[in-house]
Amino acid sequence: MNLNNIVFENIYMNKSLVTVITLIVIFSIRAIVARGLNNASGMKIERRRKWFVNLNSFISFLILITVAVLWADELKSLAFSLAAILVAIIIASKEFILNFFGGIFKITQNSFHIGDRIEINGLRGDVIDRSLFSTKLLEIGPGHETHQLTGRSIVIPNSTFLSNCVINESHLKNYVLHTFKIPVKRSTDWEASEKLLLEICDKHCSDYFERAQMHFDRIQKTSHLEIPILKPRVHINVISPDQLDLIVRFTAPASLKGRIEQRILKDYLRSKDN
């Protein structure tokens, strides 16, 4: 057997022996004092109870001091080991913890609900499920200019919500203000195009306008939000000396905005071809 092992074992045996002897002495002292208190018939019960409580506290303190003094090095090693284990557990479960706190953050912020269309970190879709650890979307795309389901689902770890902004396209719920752009050449009669687009938007959106107005009025009363003009509008954006963007905005039901956009585009292109 190695000499170091023999010395190591002897040290532990000596410490164990001293610890046992010390504890025997401490408990013996306690027993003697407790017997004296029990035999003190002239002492009031309340005073005796107080002495017993103080005695137990003092004995516990002596035991802790004894263990701390005799086993200080071992306790220090144990503390370092426990700290290392704790750090390892935290590192191993980092994503789990981040997902959990991301779920708490998501719930407390109330930034979206089931059925809302959101975009986060380049991922866009309709929310169909959410939990404390992940959020599931039905993907919308391709790209940001379309509003069709791709047939794919996306599971997003909730940790994503701690470090990325969420865009909620359904914030206004049943009715939304939807925009899209049409690039045209600078030489095009943009005033005629603007007038044509407004007429087409009125044609496809007039059936929803009154209901949308009532919906936004309710939102204004409950949320104190300033409601923009709901009637269709066309903004002109100069991209280059040779190109303009006609930015079309109209009000429509949230679930139909993509379809109505396509109807407006198709009618516009047919009219321009004619």
Secondary structure, 3 states (H helix, E strand, C coil): CCHHHHHHHHHHHHHHHHHHHHHHHHHHHHHHHHHHHHHCCCCCHHHHHHHHHHHHHHHHHHHHHHHHHHCHHHHHHHHHHHHHHHHHHHHHCHHHHHHHHHHHHHHHHCCCCCCCEEEECCEEEEEEEECCCEEEEEEEECCCCCCEEEEEEEEEECCHHHHCCEEECCCCCCEEEEEEEEEEECCCCHHHHHHHHHHHHHHHHHHHHHHHHHHHHHHHHHHCCCCCCCCCEEEEEEEECCEEEEEEEEEEEHHHHHHHHHHHHHHHHHHHHC
